[in-house]
């Protein structure tokens, strides 16, 4: 008995499977890197954040608190806001003197 898929259908299925695996791998690696950065987001840290669904562009400010899976972020010159870690697409610690 022949299989349900054969010929060019098999090639298309394998191509789709390979593409899916590559995309999934990129997502896992990217989320692991951001997860490691998020572990350094502690109260008092001066940071640069990107959260496109909430913030416009890269925003600099200070972490005021870190309750659970959220941060309380005070953008420079503005009132603090609460952000879920899942909203962040990039985070970086600012170190040294910034004039």
N, CA, C and O atoms as a CHARMM CRD file, in Angstrom:
* protein
*
  396
    1    1 UNK  N      0.83600  -1.17800   0.00000 PROA 1      0.00000
    2    1 UNK  CA     0.00000   0.00000   0.00000 PROA 1      0.00000
    3    1 UNK  C      0.88200   1.24300   0.00000 PROA 1      0.00000
    4    1 UNK  O      1.80900   1.36500   0.80100 PROA 1      0.00000
    5    2 UNK  N      0.58200   2.15000  -0.90000 PROA 2      0.00000
    6    2 UNK  CA     1.37200   3.35700  -0.99600 PROA 2      0.00000
    7    2 UNK  C      0.92600   4.37100   0.04600 PROA 2      0.00000
    8    2 UNK  O     -0.23400   4.39400   0.45800 PROA 2      0.00000
    9    3 UNK  N      1.89000   5.22800   0.47100 PROA 3      0.00000
   10    3 UNK  CA     1.57800   6.27300   1.44000 PROA 3      0.00000
   11    3 UNK  C      0.65200   7.33100   0.83900 PROA 3      0.00000
   12    3 UNK  O      0.47400   7.41600  -0.37600 PROA 3      0.00000
   13    4 UNK  N      0.10400   8.08800   1.68300 PROA 4      0.00000
   14    4 UNK  CA    -0.84200   9.13400   1.27200 PROA 4      0.00000
   15    4 UNK  C     -0.15300  10.25000   0.49300 PROA 4      0.00000
   16    4 UNK  O     -0.73200  10.82800  -0.42600 PROA 4      0.00000
   17    5 UNK  N      1.10200  10.54700   0.87600 PROA 5      0.00000
   18    5 UNK  CA     1.85300  11.62000   0.21200 PROA 5      0.00000
   19    5 UNK  C      3.01100  11.01300  -0.56100 PROA 5      0.00000
   20    5 UNK  O      3.68900  10.12000  -0.05400 PROA 5      0.00000
   21    6 UNK  N      3.24600  11.47500  -1.76200 PROA 6      0.00000
   22    6 UNK  CA     4.37700  10.98900  -2.53700 PROA 6      0.00000
   23    6 UNK  C      4.75700  12.01800  -3.58600 PROA 6      0.00000
   24    6 UNK  O      4.01900  12.96600  -3.85600 PROA 6      0.00000
   25    7 UNK  N      5.92600  11.80600  -4.16800 PROA 7      0.00000
   26    7 UNK  CA     6.39100  12.68800  -5.23200 PROA 7      0.00000
   27    7 UNK  C      6.65600  14.10200  -4.75400 PROA 7      0.00000
   28    7 UNK  O      7.27700  14.30900  -3.71100 PROA 7      0.00000
   29    8 UNK  N      6.18300  15.07400  -5.51800 PROA 8      0.00000
   30    8 UNK  CA     6.44500  16.47900  -5.21500 PROA 8      0.00000
   31    8 UNK  C      5.78100  16.92100  -3.91600 PROA 8      0.00000
   32    8 UNK  O      6.23800  17.87300  -3.28300 PROA 8      0.00000
   33    9 UNK  N      4.69900  16.23600  -3.50800 PROA 9      0.00000
   34    9 UNK  CA     4.06800  16.56400  -2.22900 PROA 9      0.00000
   35    9 UNK  C      5.01300  16.31900  -1.06600 PROA 9      0.00000
   36    9 UNK  O      5.04600  17.10000  -0.11500 PROA 9      0.00000
   37   10 UNK  N      5.79400  15.22100  -1.13600 PROA 10     0.00000
   38   10 UNK  CA     6.76400  14.93300  -0.08600 PROA 10     0.00000
   39   10 UNK  C      7.81500  16.03200  -0.00600 PROA 10     0.00000
   40   10 UNK  O      8.16200  16.48300   1.08500 PROA 10     0.00000
   41   11 UNK  N      8.31600  16.45900  -1.14300 PROA 11     0.00000
   42   11 UNK  CA     9.33300  17.50700  -1.16600 PROA 11     0.00000
   43   11 UNK  C      8.78200  18.80400  -0.56400 PROA 11     0.00000
   44   11 UNK  O      9.47700  19.48100   0.19400 PROA 11     0.00000
   45   12 UNK  N      7.56100  19.14100  -0.89400 PROA 12     0.00000
   46   12 UNK  CA     6.95100  20.36200  -0.35800 PROA 12     0.00000
   47   12 UNK  C      6.75500  20.24800   1.15000 PROA 12     0.00000
   48   12 UNK  O      6.99400  21.20500   1.88700 PROA 12     0.00000
   49   13 UNK  N      6.32000  19.07200   1.60700 PROA 13     0.00000
   50   13 UNK  CA     6.13300  18.87000   3.05500 PROA 13     0.00000
   51   13 UNK  C      7.44400  18.99800   3.80500 PROA 13     0.00000
   52   13 UNK  O      7.50000  19.63600   4.85600 PROA 13     0.00000
   53   14 UNK  N      8.51800  18.38700   3.26400 PROA 14     0.00000
   54   14 UNK  CA     9.82300  18.46800   3.93100 PROA 14     0.00000
   55   14 UNK  C     10.35300  19.89200   3.93500 PROA 14     0.00000
   56   14 UNK  O     10.95500  20.32300   4.91800 PROA 14     0.00000
   57   15 UNK  N     10.14000  20.62100   2.86300 PROA 15     0.00000
   58   15 UNK  CA    10.58100  22.02100   2.81700 PROA 15     0.00000
   59   15 UNK  C      9.84500  22.84100   3.86800 PROA 15     0.00000
   60   15 UNK  O     10.45700  23.66100   4.55300 PROA 15     0.00000
   61   16 UNK  N      8.54100  22.62900   4.00200 PROA 16     0.00000
   62   16 UNK  CA     7.75400  23.33100   5.01300 PROA 16     0.00000
   63   16 UNK  C      8.22000  22.95400   6.41500 PROA 16     0.00000
   64   16 UNK  O      8.33400  23.82100   7.28200 PROA 16     0.00000
   65   17 UNK  N      8.48900  21.67600   6.64700 PROA 17     0.00000
   66   17 UNK  CA     8.96400  21.21800   7.94800 PROA 17     0.00000
   67   17 UNK  C     10.31300  21.84200   8.29000 PROA 17     0.00000
   68   17 UNK  O     10.51000  22.31000   9.41100 PROA 17     0.00000
   69   18 UNK  N     11.24100  21.85300   7.34000 PROA 18     0.00000
   70   18 UNK  CA    12.56100  22.45900   7.58000 PROA 18     0.00000
   71   18 UNK  C     12.43100  23.94400   7.89300 PROA 18     0.00000
   72   18 UNK  O     13.08000  24.44400   8.81200 PROA 18     0.00000
   73   19 UNK  N     11.60300  24.64400   7.14400 PROA 19     0.00000
   74   19 UNK  CA    11.39900  26.07800   7.38100 PROA 19     0.00000
   75   19 UNK  C     10.80300  26.32400   8.76200 PROA 19     0.00000
   76   19 UNK  O     11.21300  27.24400   9.46900 PROA 19     0.00000
   77   20 UNK  N      9.84000  25.50100   9.13700 PROA 20     0.00000
   78   20 UNK  CA     9.20500  25.64300  10.45500 PROA 20     0.00000
   79   20 UNK  C     10.20900  25.42100  11.57500 PROA 20     0.00000
   80   20 UNK  O     10.20800  26.14700  12.56800 PROA 20     0.00000
   81   21 UNK  N     11.06300  24.42300  11.41800 PROA 21     0.00000
   82   21 UNK  CA    12.07400  24.13400  12.44100 PROA 21     0.00000
   83   21 UNK  C     13.05500  25.29500  12.55900 PROA 21     0.00000
   84   21 UNK  O     13.42000  25.67600  13.67100 PROA 21     0.00000
   85   22 UNK  N     13.48800  25.86600  11.43800 PROA 22     0.00000
   86   22 UNK  CA    14.41300  27.00300  11.47400 PROA 22     0.00000
   87   22 UNK  C     13.78700  28.21300  12.16100 PROA 22     0.00000
   88   22 UNK  O     14.43800  28.88200  12.96300 PROA 22     0.00000
   89   23 UNK  N     12.54100  28.48700  11.85000 PROA 23     0.00000
   90   23 UNK  CA    11.85200  29.63200  12.46400 PROA 23     0.00000
   91   23 UNK  C     11.69100  29.39700  13.95600 PROA 23     0.00000
   92   23 UNK  O     11.94700  30.29800  14.75500 PROA 23     0.00000
   93   24 UNK  N     11.27500  28.21100  14.34000 PROA 24     0.00000
   94   24 UNK  CA    11.10900  27.88300  15.75700 PROA 24     0.00000
   95   24 UNK  C     12.44400  27.99800  16.49400 PROA 24     0.00000
   96   24 UNK  O     12.49400  28.51800  17.60900 PROA 24     0.00000
   97   25 UNK  N     13.50900  27.52300  15.88500 PROA 25     0.00000
   98   25 UNK  CA    14.83900  27.62700  16.49500 PROA 25     0.00000
   99   25 UNK  C     15.25300  29.07000  16.70800 PROA 25     0.00000
  100   25 UNK  O     15.80800  29.41000  17.75300 PROA 25     0.00000
  101   26 UNK  N     14.99000  29.92500  15.72500 PROA 26     0.00000
  102   26 UNK  CA    15.33200  31.34600  15.85700 PROA 26     0.00000
  103   26 UNK  C     14.53400  31.99200  16.98600 PROA 26     0.00000
  104   26 UNK  O     15.06900  32.81400  17.73100 PROA 26     0.00000
  105   27 UNK  N     13.27600  31.63000  17.11700 PROA 27     0.00000
  106   27 UNK  CA    12.44800  32.18700  18.19200 PROA 27     0.00000
  107   27 UNK  C     12.95200  31.75300  19.55800 PROA 27     0.00000
  108   27 UNK  O     12.99200  32.55700  20.49000 PROA 27     0.00000
  109   28 UNK  N     13.33600  30.49200  19.68700 PROA 28     0.00000
  110   28 UNK  CA    13.82700  29.98200  20.96800 PROA 28     0.00000
  111   28 UNK  C     15.12700  30.67000  21.34200 PROA 28     0.00000
  112   28 UNK  O     15.28800  31.09200  22.48700 PROA 28     0.00000
  113   29 UNK  N     16.05800  30.79300  20.40800 PROA 29     0.00000
  114   29 UNK  CA    17.33200  31.44800  20.68500 PROA 29     0.00000
  115   29 UNK  C     17.10300  32.91100  21.04700 PROA 29     0.00000
  116   29 UNK  O     17.70800  33.40900  21.99700 PROA 29     0.00000
  117   30 UNK  N     16.24300  33.60600  20.31100 PROA 30     0.00000
  118   30 UNK  CA    15.95700  35.00900  20.60600 PROA 30     0.00000
  119   30 UNK  C     15.31800  35.19600  21.96100 PROA 30     0.00000
  120   30 UNK  O     15.68800  36.11300  22.69400 PROA 30     0.00000
  121   31 UNK  N     14.36200  34.34500  22.31700 PROA 31     0.00000
  122   31 UNK  CA    13.69900  34.48200  23.61400 PROA 31     0.00000
  123   31 UNK  C     14.64500  34.11900  24.74700 PROA 31     0.00000
  124   31 UNK  O     14.52600  34.67900  25.83700 PROA 31     0.00000
  125   32 UNK  N     15.59100  33.19100  24.52500 PROA 32     0.00000
  126   32 UNK  CA    16.56200  32.85100  25.55800 PROA 32     0.00000
  127   32 UNK  C     17.48400  34.02500  25.83600 PROA 32     0.00000
  128   32 UNK  O     17.80100  34.30800  26.99100 PROA 32     0.00000
  129   33 UNK  N     17.91600  34.71100  24.78400 PROA 33     0.00000
  130   33 UNK  CA    18.78700  35.86500  24.95900 PROA 33     0.00000
  131   33 UNK  C     18.06200  36.97100  25.71000 PROA 33     0.00000
  132   33 UNK  O     18.63500  37.57900  26.61400 PROA 33     0.00000
  133   34 UNK  N     16.80200  37.24300  25.34800 PROA 34     0.00000
  134   34 UNK  CA    16.04300  38.28100  26.03800 PROA 34     0.00000
  135   34 UNK  C     15.75900  37.85800  27.47100 PROA 34     0.00000
  136   34 UNK  O     15.75900  38.69800  28.37100 PROA 34     0.00000
  137   35 UNK  N     15.51600  36.57500  27.69800 PROA 35     0.00000
  138   35 UNK  CA    15.27700  36.08300  29.05600 PROA 35     0.00000
  139   35 UNK  C     16.49300  36.32800  29.93400 PROA 35     0.00000
  140   35 UNK  O     16.35500  36.72400  31.09100 PROA 35     0.00000
  141   36 UNK  N     17.68100  36.09400  29.39400 PROA 36     0.00000
  142   36 UNK  CA    18.89900  36.34800  30.15700 PROA 36     0.00000
  143   36 UNK  C     19.03400  37.83100  30.47800 PROA 36     0.00000
  144   36 UNK  O     19.44100  38.19200  31.58200 PROA 36     0.00000
  145   37 UNK  N     18.69500  38.69700  29.51500 PROA 37     0.00000
  146   37 UNK  CA    18.74400  40.13300  29.76500 PROA 37     0.00000
  147   37 UNK  C     17.72200  40.51600  30.82100 PROA 37     0.00000
  148   37 UNK  O     18.01400  41.33800  31.69000 PROA 37     0.00000
  149   38 UNK  N     16.52500  39.93400  30.76500 PROA 38     0.00000
  150   38 UNK  CA    15.46900  40.27100  31.71700 PROA 38     0.00000
  151   38 UNK  C     15.85300  39.91000  33.13700 PROA 38     0.00000
  152   38 UNK  O     15.39900  40.56100  34.07800 PROA 38     0.00000
  153   39 UNK  N     16.68100  38.88500  33.31800 PROA 39     0.00000
  154   39 UNK  CA    17.09000  38.50400  34.66700 PROA 39     0.00000
  155   39 UNK  C     17.93600  39.59700  35.31000 PROA 39     0.00000
  156   39 UNK  O     18.05800  39.63600  36.53400 PROA 39     0.00000
  157   40 UNK  N     18.52100  40.48500  34.51000 PROA 40     0.00000
  158   40 UNK  CA    19.34200  41.57500  35.02600 PROA 40     0.00000
  159   40 UNK  C     18.53800  42.85500  35.25200 PROA 40     0.00000
  160   40 UNK  O     19.09400  43.85700  35.70200 PROA 40     0.00000
  161   41 UNK  N     17.25400  42.83800  34.94900 PROA 41     0.00000
  162   41 UNK  CA    16.42100  44.02400  35.12000 PROA 41     0.00000
  163   41 UNK  C     15.93000  44.10400  36.55700 PROA 41     0.00000
  164   41 UNK  O     14.83000  43.65100  36.87300 PROA 41     0.00000
  165   42 UNK  N     16.74500  44.67600  37.41600 PROA 42     0.00000
  166   42 UNK  CA    16.41800  44.79100  38.83300 PROA 42     0.00000
  167   42 UNK  C     16.14400  46.25100  39.17100 PROA 42     0.00000
  168   42 UNK  O     16.55100  47.15900  38.44700 PROA 42     0.00000
  169   43 UNK  N     15.45000  46.45700  40.28000 PROA 43     0.00000
  170   43 UNK  CA    15.15900  47.81700  40.73200 PROA 43     0.00000
  171   43 UNK  C     16.46100  48.61400  40.83900 PROA 43     0.00000
  172   43 UNK  O     17.45600  48.13100  41.37800 PROA 43     0.00000
  173   44 UNK  N     16.43500  49.82100  40.32300 PROA 44     0.00000
  174   44 UNK  CA    17.60600  50.69500  40.34500 PROA 44     0.00000
  175   44 UNK  C     18.43500  50.65300  39.07500 PROA 44     0.00000
  176   44 UNK  O     19.30200  51.50500  38.87900 PROA 44     0.00000
  177   45 UNK  N     18.18500  49.67200  38.20300 PROA 45     0.00000
  178   45 UNK  CA    18.96700  49.55500  36.96000 PROA 45     0.00000
  179   45 UNK  C     18.56300  50.65500  35.98200 PROA 45     0.00000
  180   45 UNK  O     17.38100  50.95400  35.81700 PROA 45     0.00000
  181   46 UNK  N     19.55400  51.24400  35.34700 PROA 46     0.00000
  182   46 UNK  CA    19.32100  52.21300  34.27000 PROA 46     0.00000
  183   46 UNK  C     19.36400  51.42700  32.96900 PROA 46     0.00000
  184   46 UNK  O     20.34100  50.73200  32.69100 PROA 46     0.00000
  185   47 UNK  N     18.29800  51.53800  32.16600 PROA 47     0.00000
  186   47 UNK  CA    18.14700  50.64000  31.01400 PROA 47     0.00000
  187   47 UNK  C     17.65800  51.36400  29.75700 PROA 47     0.00000
  188   47 UNK  O     17.18800  52.50100  29.79400 PROA 47     0.00000
  189   48 UNK  N     17.79400  50.64200  28.64700 PROA 48     0.00000
  190   48 UNK  CA    17.17900  50.99800  27.35200 PROA 48     0.00000
  191   48 UNK  C     16.21700  49.86700  27.03300 PROA 48     0.00000
  192   48 UNK  O     16.60500  48.69800  27.05500 PROA 48     0.00000
  193   49 UNK  N     14.96400  50.20200  26.73700 PROA 49     0.00000
  194   49 UNK  CA    13.96500  49.17200  26.46100 PROA 49     0.00000
  195   49 UNK  C     13.26100  49.41400  25.13800 PROA 49     0.00000
  196   49 UNK  O     13.11200  50.55000  24.68700 PROA 49     0.00000
  197   50 UNK  N     12.83200  48.31800  24.52900 PROA 50     0.00000
  198   50 UNK  CA    11.93100  48.36100  23.37600 PROA 50     0.00000
  199   50 UNK  C     10.72800  47.48500  23.70200 PROA 50     0.00000
  200   50 UNK  O     10.86800  46.31500  24.05600 PROA 50     0.00000
  201   51 UNK  N      9.55500  48.07100  23.57700 PROA 51     0.00000
  202   51 UNK  CA     8.29400  47.35900  23.76200 PROA 51     0.00000
  203   51 UNK  C      7.31800  47.98300  22.77500 PROA 51     0.00000
  204   51 UNK  O      6.49200  48.81000  23.16100 PROA 51     0.00000
  205   52 UNK  N      7.40500  47.59200  21.49100 PROA 52     0.00000
  206   52 UNK  CA     6.65900  48.26800  20.42100 PROA 52     0.00000
  207   52 UNK  C      5.16000  48.39200  20.64600 PROA 52     0.00000
  208   52 UNK  O      4.53700  49.33500  20.15900 PROA 52     0.00000
  209   53 UNK  N      4.57300  47.45100  21.37900 PROA 53     0.00000
  210   53 UNK  CA     3.13500  47.54000  21.59100 PROA 53     0.00000
  211   53 UNK  C      2.76900  48.62000  22.61200 PROA 53     0.00000
  212   53 UNK  O      1.60100  48.98400  22.74400 PROA 53     0.00000
  213   54 UNK  N      3.78100  49.13400  23.33800 PROA 54     0.00000
  214   54 UNK  CA     3.51000  50.11900  24.39000 PROA 54     0.00000
  215   54 UNK  C      4.34900  51.38700  24.24500 PROA 54     0.00000
  216   54 UNK  O      3.84100  52.49500  24.41500 PROA 54     0.00000
  217   55 UNK  N      5.63200  51.22000  23.93000 PROA 55     0.00000
  218   55 UNK  CA     6.55400  52.34900  23.84700 PROA 55     0.00000
  219   55 UNK  C      6.87900  52.67400  22.39000 PROA 55     0.00000
  220   55 UNK  O      6.82800  51.80800  21.51700 PROA 55     0.00000
  221   56 UNK  N      7.20800  53.91700  22.15400 PROA 56     0.00000
  222   56 UNK  CA     7.58600  54.34000  20.80500 PROA 56     0.00000
  223   56 UNK  C      9.10700  54.33200  20.68700 PROA 56     0.00000
  224   56 UNK  O      9.78300  55.16700  21.28700 PROA 56     0.00000
  225   57 UNK  N      9.64100  53.39700  19.92000 PROA 57     0.00000
  226   57 UNK  CA    11.08500  53.30200  19.73600 PROA 57     0.00000
  227   57 UNK  C     11.80000  52.81300  20.98300 PROA 57     0.00000
  228   57 UNK  O     11.18600  52.23000  21.87600 PROA 57     0.00000
  229   58 UNK  N     13.10700  53.05700  21.03500 PROA 58     0.00000
  230   58 UNK  CA    13.89600  52.69200  22.20400 PROA 58     0.00000
  231   58 UNK  C     13.75900  53.79500  23.24200 PROA 58     0.00000
  232   58 UNK  O     13.91900  54.97500  22.92800 PROA 58     0.00000
  233   59 UNK  N     13.46400  53.40900  24.47900 PROA 59     0.00000
  234   59 UNK  CA    13.24500  54.38600  25.54300 PROA 59     0.00000
  235   59 UNK  C     14.23000  54.11000  26.66900 PROA 59     0.00000
  236   59 UNK  O     14.42700  52.96400  27.07300 PROA 59     0.00000
  237   60 UNK  N     14.85000  55.18500  27.17300 PROA 60     0.00000
  238   60 UNK  CA    15.80100  55.07600  28.28300 PROA 60     0.00000
  239   60 UNK  C     15.13100  55.50100  29.57400 PROA 60     0.00000
  240   60 UNK  O     14.28100  56.39200  29.58700 PROA 60     0.00000
  241   61 UNK  N     15.52100  54.85800  30.65000 PROA 61     0.00000
  242   61 UNK  CA    14.97000  55.20400  31.95000 PROA 61     0.00000
  243   61 UNK  C     15.48200  54.26500  33.02200 PROA 61     0.00000
  244   61 UNK  O     16.50300  53.60100  32.84900 PROA 61     0.00000
  245   62 UNK  N     14.75800  54.21800  34.13600 PROA 62     0.00000
  246   62 UNK  CA    15.17300  53.42800  35.29500 PROA 62     0.00000
  247   62 UNK  C     14.10000  52.41000  35.68100 PROA 62     0.00000
  248   62 UNK  O     12.90200  52.66700  35.55500 PROA 62     0.00000
  249   63 UNK  N     14.55600  51.25000  36.15200 PROA 63     0.00000
  250   63 UNK  CA    13.64200  50.26000  36.70400 PROA 63     0.00000
  251   63 UNK  C     13.36600  50.68600  38.14900 PROA 63     0.00000
  252   63 UNK  O     14.28900  50.80400  38.95500 PROA 63     0.00000
  253   64 UNK  N     12.10300  50.91300  38.46300 PROA 64     0.00000
  254   64 UNK  CA    11.71100  51.33600  39.80500 PROA 64     0.00000
  255   64 UNK  C     11.44600  50.12000  40.68600 PROA 64     0.00000
  256   64 UNK  O     11.80600  50.11800  41.86300 PROA 64     0.00000
  257   65 UNK  N     10.81900  49.08600  40.12800 PROA 65     0.00000
  258   65 UNK  CA    10.50200  47.86600  40.87300 PROA 65     0.00000
  259   65 UNK  C     10.39400  46.70200  39.90400 PROA 65     0.00000
  260   65 UNK  O     10.25100  46.89300  38.69600 PROA 65     0.00000
  261   66 UNK  N     10.46500  45.48700  40.45000 PROA 66     0.00000
  262   66 UNK  CA    10.36800  44.27800  39.62400 PROA 66     0.00000
  263   66 UNK  C      9.44800  43.26100  40.29200 PROA 66     0.00000
  264   66 UNK  O      9.91900  42.22800  40.76800 PROA 66     0.00000
  265   67 UNK  N      8.13300  43.53600  40.33600 PROA 67     0.00000
  266   67 UNK  CA     7.21100  42.58100  40.94900 PROA 67     0.00000
  267   67 UNK  C      6.84000  41.44300  39.98400 PROA 67     0.00000
  268   67 UNK  O      6.14400  41.66600  38.99400 PROA 67     0.00000
  269   68 UNK  N      7.30200  40.24400  40.27600 PROA 68     0.00000
  270   68 UNK  CA     6.94200  39.07400  39.47200 PROA 68     0.00000
  271   68 UNK  C      7.42200  39.15500  38.04100 PROA 68     0.00000
  272   68 UNK  O      8.60500  39.38500  37.79300 PROA 68     0.00000
  273   69 UNK  N      6.51000  38.96600  37.09000 PROA 69     0.00000
  274   69 UNK  CA     6.86900  38.95500  35.66900 PROA 69     0.00000
  275   69 UNK  C      6.62000  40.30800  35.01000 PROA 69     0.00000
  276   69 UNK  O      6.38600  40.38600  33.80400 PROA 69     0.00000
  277   70 UNK  N      6.67200  41.37100  35.80800 PROA 70     0.00000
  278   70 UNK  CA     6.52900  42.73000  35.28400 PROA 70     0.00000
  279   70 UNK  C      7.65400  43.59600  35.81300 PROA 70     0.00000
  280   70 UNK  O      8.36100  43.22500  36.75000 PROA 70     0.00000
  281   71 UNK  N      7.80600  44.75300  35.19700 PROA 71     0.00000
  282   71 UNK  CA     8.71100  45.77100  35.73300 PROA 71     0.00000
  283   71 UNK  C      7.94500  47.07500  35.81900 PROA 71     0.00000
  284   71 UNK  O      7.01500  47.31900  35.05000 PROA 71     0.00000
  285   72 UNK  N      8.34700  47.90700  36.76300 PROA 72     0.00000
  286   72 UNK  CA     7.84200  49.26900  36.82700 PROA 72     0.00000
  287   72 UNK  C      8.98200  50.12300  36.30100 PROA 72     0.00000
  288   72 UNK  O     10.04900  50.20100  36.91000 PROA 72     0.00000
  289   73 UNK  N      8.74600  50.75900  35.16500 PROA 73     0.00000
  290   73 UNK  CA     9.77100  51.46700  34.40600 PROA 73     0.00000
  291   73 UNK  C      9.45800  52.95700  34.39200 PROA 73     0.00000
  292   73 UNK  O      8.34400  53.36700  34.06900 PROA 73     0.00000
  293   74 UNK  N     10.45600  53.75900  34.74600 PROA 74     0.00000
  294   74 UNK  CA    10.29500  55.21000  34.73300 PROA 74     0.00000
  295   74 UNK  C     11.12000  55.78000  33.58100 PROA 74     0.00000
  296   74 UNK  O     12.33100  55.96200  33.70900 PROA 74     0.00000
  297   75 UNK  N     10.45600  56.06400  32.44600 PROA 75     0.00000
  298   75 UNK  CA    11.18500  56.71100  31.34400 PROA 75     0.00000
  299   75 UNK  C     11.69200  58.07500  31.80200 PROA 75     0.00000
  300   75 UNK  O     11.05400  58.72000  32.63300 PROA 75     0.00000
  301   76 UNK  N     12.81000  58.51500  31.28200 PROA 76     0.00000
  302   76 UNK  CA    13.38400  59.81000  31.67700 PROA 76     0.00000
  303   76 UNK  C     12.35300  60.91900  31.53400 PROA 76     0.00000
  304   76 UNK  O     11.79300  61.13400  30.45900 PROA 76     0.00000
  305   77 UNK  N     12.11200  61.62400  32.64700 PROA 77     0.00000
  306   77 UNK  CA    11.22700  62.77900  32.62900 PROA 77     0.00000
  307   77 UNK  C      9.74100  62.46000  32.58200 PROA 77     0.00000
  308   77 UNK  O      8.92900  63.36300  32.37800 PROA 77     0.00000
  309   78 UNK  N      9.36300  61.19500  32.76600 PROA 78     0.00000
  310   78 UNK  CA     7.95100  60.81200  32.69100 PROA 78     0.00000
  311   78 UNK  C      7.56300  59.96100  33.89900 PROA 78     0.00000
  312   78 UNK  O      8.42100  59.47000  34.63200 PROA 78     0.00000
  313   79 UNK  N      6.26000  59.79800  34.08900 PROA 79     0.00000
  314   79 UNK  CA     5.74700  58.97800  35.18600 PROA 79     0.00000
  315   79 UNK  C      6.04300  57.50400  34.93200 PROA 79     0.00000
  316   79 UNK  O      6.06900  57.07000  33.78100 PROA 79     0.00000
  317   80 UNK  N      6.26600  56.72600  35.99600 PROA 80     0.00000
  318   80 UNK  CA     6.51300  55.28700  35.84900 PROA 80     0.00000
  319   80 UNK  C      5.32400  54.56100  35.22100 PROA 80     0.00000
  320   80 UNK  O      4.16800  54.93600  35.42100 PROA 80     0.00000
  321   81 UNK  N      5.63400  53.52400  34.46400 PROA 81     0.00000
  322   81 UNK  CA     4.60900  52.67500  33.86200 PROA 81     0.00000
  323   81 UNK  C      4.94200  51.21400  34.16700 PROA 81     0.00000
  324   81 UNK  O      6.10100  50.86900  34.39900 PROA 81     0.00000
  325   82 UNK  N      3.93400  50.37400  34.16500 PROA 82     0.00000
  326   82 UNK  CA     4.11800  48.94300  34.41300 PROA 82     0.00000
  327   82 UNK  C      4.16400  48.23300  33.05800 PROA 82     0.00000
  328   82 UNK  O      3.29900  48.44000  32.20600 PROA 82     0.00000
  329   83 UNK  N      5.18500  47.39300  32.87400 PROA 83     0.00000
  330   83 UNK  CA     5.35200  46.63300  31.63100 PROA 83     0.00000
  331   83 UNK  C      5.48800  45.15100  31.95700 PROA 83     0.00000
  332   83 UNK  O      6.23600  44.77900  32.86100 PROA 83     0.00000
  333   84 UNK  N      4.78000  44.31800  31.23600 PROA 84     0.00000
  334   84 UNK  CA     4.98600  42.87100  31.34400 PROA 84     0.00000
  335   84 UNK  C      6.28600  42.52300  30.62100 PROA 84     0.00000
  336   84 UNK  O      6.58600  43.10200  29.57700 PROA 84     0.00000
  337   85 UNK  N      7.04600  41.59700  31.15900 PROA 85     0.00000
  338   85 UNK  CA     8.29400  41.19700  30.50400 PROA 85     0.00000
  339   85 UNK  C      8.03700  40.67100  29.10100 PROA 85     0.00000
  340   85 UNK  O      8.89400  40.79300  28.22600 PROA 85     0.00000
  341   86 UNK  N      6.86800  40.09000  28.88000 PROA 86     0.00000
  342   86 UNK  CA     6.54000  39.56700  27.54800 PROA 86     0.00000
  343   86 UNK  C      6.33200  40.68300  26.52700 PROA 86     0.00000
  344   86 UNK  O      6.36000  40.42000  25.32500 PROA 86     0.00000
  345   87 UNK  N      6.12400  41.93000  26.98000 PROA 87     0.00000
  346   87 UNK  CA     5.98600  43.06500  26.06200 PROA 87     0.00000
  347   87 UNK  C      7.33000  43.52600  25.51200 PROA 87     0.00000
  348   87 UNK  O      7.38000  44.20700  24.48700 PROA 87     0.00000
  349   88 UNK  N      8.41500  43.16300  26.18200 PROA 88     0.00000
  350   88 UNK  CA     9.74400  43.62900  25.79300 PROA 88     0.00000
  351   88 UNK  C     10.27600  42.84700  24.59900 PROA 88     0.00000
  352   88 UNK  O     10.20800  41.61800  24.56600 PROA 88     0.00000
  353   89 UNK  N     10.80800  43.57500  23.61800 PROA 89     0.00000
  354   89 UNK  CA    11.47300  42.91700  22.49900 PROA 89     0.00000
  355   89 UNK  C     12.98200  43.11900  22.56800 PROA 89     0.00000
  356   89 UNK  O     13.73300  42.40300  21.90600 PROA 89     0.00000
  357   90 UNK  N     13.43500  44.08800  23.36500 PROA 90     0.00000
  358   90 UNK  CA    14.86400  44.32500  23.57600 PROA 90     0.00000
  359   90 UNK  C     15.03800  45.04100  24.89700 PROA 90     0.00000
  360   90 UNK  O     14.21300  45.86300  25.29800 PROA 90     0.00000
  361   91 UNK  N     16.13900  44.70700  25.56800 PROA 91     0.00000
  362   91 UNK  CA    16.45500  45.35200  26.84300 PROA 91     0.00000
  363   91 UNK  C     17.97000  45.41000  26.96600 PROA 91     0.00000
  364   91 UNK  O     18.66200  44.44100  26.65300 PROA 91     0.00000
  365   92 UNK  N     18.47700  46.53500  27.42000 PROA 92     0.00000
  366   92 UNK  CA    19.91200  46.67000  27.60400 PROA 92     0.00000
  367   92 UNK  C     20.21800  47.50900  28.82500 PROA 92     0.00000
  368   92 UNK  O     19.57900  48.53300  29.06900 PROA 92     0.00000
  369   93 UNK  N     21.21400  47.06200  29.60100 PROA 93     0.00000
  370   93 UNK  CA    21.65600  47.82700  30.75500 PROA 93     0.00000
  371   93 UNK  C     22.57100  48.93900  30.29800 PROA 93     0.00000
  372   93 UNK  O     23.41900  48.74100  29.42800 PROA 93     0.00000
  373   94 UNK  N     22.39900  50.10800  30.88400 PROA 94     0.00000
  374   94 UNK  CA    23.30000  51.23400  30.60000 PROA 94     0.00000
  375   94 UNK  C     24.31400  51.26900  31.72700 PROA 94     0.00000
  376   94 UNK  O     23.95100  51.28300  32.90300 PROA 94     0.00000
  377   95 UNK  N     25.57600  51.28200  31.36200 PROA 95     0.00000
  378   95 UNK  CA    26.64800  51.28100  32.36200 PROA 95     0.00000
  379   95 UNK  C     27.55500  52.46800  32.11200 PROA 95     0.00000
  380   95 UNK  O     27.64900  52.96700  30.99100 PROA 95     0.00000
  381   96 UNK  N     28.22800  52.91900  33.17200 PROA 96     0.00000
  382   96 UNK  CA    29.18000  54.00000  33.03700 PROA 96     0.00000
  383   96 UNK  C     28.51900  55.35500  33.09800 PROA 96     0.00000
  384   96 UNK  O     27.32700  55.47400  33.38100 PROA 96     0.00000
  385   97 UNK  N     29.30300  56.36400  32.83000 PROA 97     0.00000
  386   97 UNK  CA    28.81400  57.74800  32.89500 PROA 97     0.00000
  387   97 UNK  C     28.20400  58.14200  31.55600 PROA 97     0.00000
  388   97 UNK  O     28.81800  57.96800  30.50300 PROA 97     0.00000
  389   98 UNK  N     27.00900  58.66500  31.61300 PROA 98     0.00000
  390   98 UNK  CA    26.32300  59.15100  30.41300 PROA 98     0.00000
  391   98 UNK  C     25.99500  60.61500  30.62300 PROA 98     0.00000
  392   98 UNK  O     25.21200  60.95900  31.50900 PROA 98     0.00000
  393   99 UNK  N     26.58000  61.46300  29.82900 PROA 99     0.00000
  394   99 UNK  CA    26.35300  62.90300  29.97000 PROA 99     0.00000
  395   99 UNK  C     25.38200  63.40400  28.94000 PROA 99     0.00000
  396   99 UNK  O     25.07300  64.59500  28.91000 PROA 99     0.00000
